[in-house]
Amino acid sequence: MKKHANIPVFIPHLGCPNNCVFCNQRSISGRQSFEVSDVEGQIESALATLDADTVKEIAFFGGSFTGIDRELMLYLLKLGKRYIDDGRVSGIRLSTRPDYIDRERLEILKAHGVSAVELGLQSMDDEVLRVSKRGHTASAAENACALIKEYGFELVGQMMIGLPASTPESEIYTAKRICEMGADAARIYPTVVFYGTELCDMAREGGYTPLSDEDAVIRTKNVLEIFDTCGVRCIRVGLCASENLADESEVFGGANHSAVGELAMGELYYQRICKKLSESGEYRGKNLTIFGAKGSTSKIAGQNKRNKIRICEKYGFNKIKILEKSEIIGYNIILDVYS
């Protein structure tokens, strides 16, 4: 399988008139700059670092792309289309909001080689959307997803963990709805509370409790399991450097641990291993080989080999070995117990 790489072009808070309670983009906008004349140089610089056989997409992230000034949107799409026509990138992906999706916009995206639309759903619970001041309903998200699929784009559903009024149950519901609406992939963002946001004010006044890292790991694990069971790839958990322009000093609280995703994946593997082992058998003094998908070894072992240690202590294994098999996908595992 060929490697895939996004060439990120960050468009800070452009195209979004809303003030979601968690969003810090407006509070740091004075320190952000977006020069359209720099975009081509950014793309060229990124291309120079990527192998020729890597599948590349230009990614317009950060703002609600389909809501930005139409002239700017068309300029960026035409620029991206040139790279597609030259064979230097395979497509364009972009992020936007459900209420900025309609047939006219999708026709424009289709004509310019857009391959994937990442939709900021955040929650499919109307009460969570209301309290978070998203400015749209779950119904709007359903309609947007249906249109995106109708036009043949890859659909990526973005959701958040730990929003105001959100519960583990509502997050599981959101993940299930994302799968049911035909998402090809998903991103999970545990909520981070930034200074200068309404959410920070809510936390200071006692109206909101920021996620602890421990809660974020468990709640993310629950959602990951839904996506894996439904065959929906999880592209990422948490903000990456290009998405988060605030430094650590601007974080009030919440799940800002850089390894939340890795920890959640480790918990999911641990849960599945224990379930298989608990079905039958006496294991004390025996050895265990765990077979997982390509790239899964560190996640199965857990951070600082925590899973291996816990499993040995719980079941009495002498030794645990982890091997990878290309035919295993997702978070599936095969266990081999031997003397």
Secondary structure as GFF3:
##gff-version 3
##sequence-region A 1 339
A	DSSP	beta_strand	4	10	.	.	.	ID=ss1
A	DSSP	three_ten_helix	29	31	.	.	.	ID=ss2
A	DSSP	three_ten_helix	36	38	.	.	.	ID=ss3
A	DSSP	alpha_helix	39	49	.	.	.	ID=ss4
A	DSSP	beta_strand	55	61	.	.	.	ID=ss5
A	DSSP	three_ten_helix	65	67	.	.	.	ID=ss6
A	DSSP	alpha_helix	70	85	.	.	.	ID=ss7
A	DSSP	beta_strand	91	96	.	.	.	ID=ss8
A	DSSP	three_ten_helix	98	100	.	.	.	ID=ss9
A	DSSP	alpha_helix	103	111	.	.	.	ID=ss10
A	DSSP	beta_strand	114	122	.	.	.	ID=ss11
A	DSSP	alpha_helix	126	131	.	.	.	ID=ss12
A	DSSP	alpha_helix	138	150	.	.	.	ID=ss13
A	DSSP	beta_strand	154	161	.	.	.	ID=ss14
A	DSSP	alpha_helix	168	180	.	.	.	ID=ss15
A	DSSP	beta_strand	185	190	.	.	.	ID=ss16
A	DSSP	beta_strand	192	194	.	.	.	ID=ss17
A	DSSP	alpha_helix	198	204	.	.	.	ID=ss18
A	DSSP	alpha_helix	213	229	.	.	.	ID=ss19
A	DSSP	beta_strand	233	237	.	.	.	ID=ss20
A	DSSP	three_ten_helix	248	250	.	.	.	ID=ss21
A	DSSP	beta_strand	251	254	.	.	.	ID=ss22
A	DSSP	alpha_helix	260	278	.	.	.	ID=ss23
A	DSSP	beta_strand	287	292	.	.	.	ID=ss24
A	DSSP	alpha_helix	297	301	.	.	.	ID=ss25
A	DSSP	three_ten_helix	303	305	.	.	.	ID=ss26
A	DSSP	alpha_helix	306	315	.	.	.	ID=ss27
A	DSSP	beta_strand	319	324	.	.	.	ID=ss28
A	DSSP	beta_strand	334	338	.	.	.	ID=ss29
###
